[in-house]
Amino acid sequence: MTGTSGPQPAKDAGTAYTTFTGWIDRPADLAAPLDTNISCDVAVVGGGLGGMAIALRLAEQGVDVVLLESDFCGYGASSRNAGQLSGKPTGEPQILAKVNPRLLRDLVRFAEGSVQFAEDMIKQLGIDCEYEPVGNVGVAATARQLRKARRDARALIAAGASERVGDHRELGLPDTFLGGVLTTVGGTMNPGMFTLGVRAALLRSGVRVFEQSPVQSVTDIGAGAQVSTPLGRVRAKRVVLANNAFAPEIGITPKHLAKPVWVSMIETAPVDAERIAATGWTSRSGLATKHHVMESYHVTPANTIAVGVRRLQVGKHPLTDRTSDPVVVADLTAAFRARFPSLADVAITKTWGGWIAMTTSRLPVAGQVSKNVYYTIGCNGHGLGQAPYLGALLADHLVTDEIHHDLIPFWRTESRFARSLYLHNPVLRAAWLADRIGDRRAAR
Ligand SMILES: Cc1cc2nc3c(=O)[nH]c(=O)nc-3n(C[C@H](O)[C@H](O)[C@H](O)COP(=O)(O)OP(=O)(O)OC[C@H]3O[C@@H](n4cnc5c(N)ncnc54)[C@H](O)[C@@H]3O)c2cc1C
């Protein structure tokens, strides 16, 4: 699986390729694996931000919870992402405004609620994750993108979103962009530090956490559910699957719920703050371009620039640890040099990536697959705030049996989803090509 073709470019010797995240080091205090048979009220499978938020919320309400994580809590996408906590909803706002304006309003409220939820976690758990509430901007690299951004913004503002339209000067953007739309809620952070902060809170809580404990199967046995790992089993009244891109590897997961997609990141060496400001990027807001497949830019407090996405690569189960593809690293580097021509001398020091679960609708899903087995999966590229928020809403449902209004748009009970028509490498490659043709036309 690569999703790229043609000859592989040579790796730049100055760029470190890692199968781990670039944001943090691996924690040294791993919890022991499950090596016996135990029972509990709720077993959570997967310790990303989603799974950890479920476990914490249940424990706060006095529920006896066990969390099983195959590596360490935070090992997945949660510690690897671009660090942009965005309050902008997923989807096509102009279409939704016409066909389902109520859903658009619900998505706006959910997206902004998820930012508030993550900010509250940072505050209440006392997490130092270099969070800067500078908002995120959907930036236009072409006139066509700017027109679309403005039309999208009109639909979003009418649905209650906190958006502000402006040109590159008004929004303090790099002057290679024409302008964009600032989502004023949210900002940027070090997602690795955020995830480790949540993990620390989890380890202090009453939750029984077993790391290095890959779940092999989940079986609904009517009077509860049984979860098997290589060295022990959990008998739980209820089980929640929160293992994101890996979920289809457990048989009980609804068919075609999501596809695993590899997303890559690169990070530059530190740059003088004056040189960054001289590009026009004075707001230091997170940036995501309006291409079919976005490019993302995040300037860190150390003045490194993290650049991500641009090419998506669909993977096959079972998913394995992997590094970025050199073709994609070269492409992300080309993007960085094009958007920041005055920083052409700045080295790319590292690259990493992670698996996300992408759904056909591009919306997250949460639901019930059998009497005692639930799931929350597939926050696509928006899970930094959405995965923990959705997790907490699902936890509340398990306690109260009620479905919060922010959970309703994502709630599913089917055991099978429609296959995706566009989540295939040739289609994603065509989208990338269309983006490059648009870039080239705009440069003429
Ligand atoms: C490169 C990249 C950039 C991104 N950028 C952004 C961004 O800027 N903003 C944003 O909002 N979102 C972004 N995302 C998406 C976001 O990171 C995810 O949506 C979010 O982290 C999902 O959280 P999660 O808890 O559902 O899954 P994960 O964090 O993937 O957690 C799943 C956990 O389950 C564990 N697991 C898997 N299988 C098993 C098993 N069998 N047994 C036990 N445990 C298991 C894994 O080890 C992992 O720890 C990005 C993602 C990537 C990869």
The ligand as an ORCA input file, in Angstrom:
! r2SCAN-3c Opt
* xyz 0 1
  C      -1.192     13.017     10.850
  C      -2.537     13.337     11.420
  C      -2.976     14.658     11.462
  C      -4.206     14.967     12.061
  N      -4.516     16.274     12.281
  C      -5.584     16.584     13.061
  C      -5.795     17.915     13.489
  O      -5.001     18.820     13.246
  N      -6.926     18.184     14.201
  C      -7.811     17.204     14.555
  O      -8.840     17.510     15.195
  N      -7.592     15.911     14.218
  C      -6.498     15.577     13.511
  N      -6.241     14.272     13.195
  C      -7.222     13.241     13.586
  C      -7.188     12.912     15.088
  O      -5.866     12.694     15.510
  C      -8.030     11.655     15.333
  O      -9.340     11.845     14.791
  C      -8.169     11.337     16.812
  O      -6.918     11.309     17.446
  C      -8.861     10.001     16.998
  O      -8.798      9.650     18.346
  P      -9.225      8.194     18.774
  O      -9.112      8.085     20.249
  O     -10.539      7.869     18.168
  O      -8.197      7.212     18.036
  P      -6.613      6.904     18.278
  O      -5.894      8.032     18.874
  O      -6.116      6.342     16.997
  O      -6.682      5.779     19.377
  C      -7.007      4.431     19.117
  C      -6.207      3.592     20.114
  O      -6.637      2.242     20.030
  C      -5.502      1.415     20.208
  N      -5.832      0.105     19.653
  C      -5.940     -0.234     18.356
  N      -6.315     -1.522     18.235
  C      -6.435     -2.005     19.501
  C      -6.774     -3.281     20.037
  N      -7.070     -4.329     19.242
  N      -6.779     -3.440     21.375
  C      -6.489     -2.384     22.197
  N      -6.154     -1.171     21.732
  C      -6.139     -0.979     20.410
  C      -4.387      2.147     19.463
  O      -3.103      1.753     19.888
  C      -4.703      3.605     19.820
  O      -4.011      4.048     20.970
  C      -5.048     13.908     12.558
  C      -4.619     12.591     12.486
  C      -3.370     12.291     11.936
  C      -2.913     10.860     11.908
*
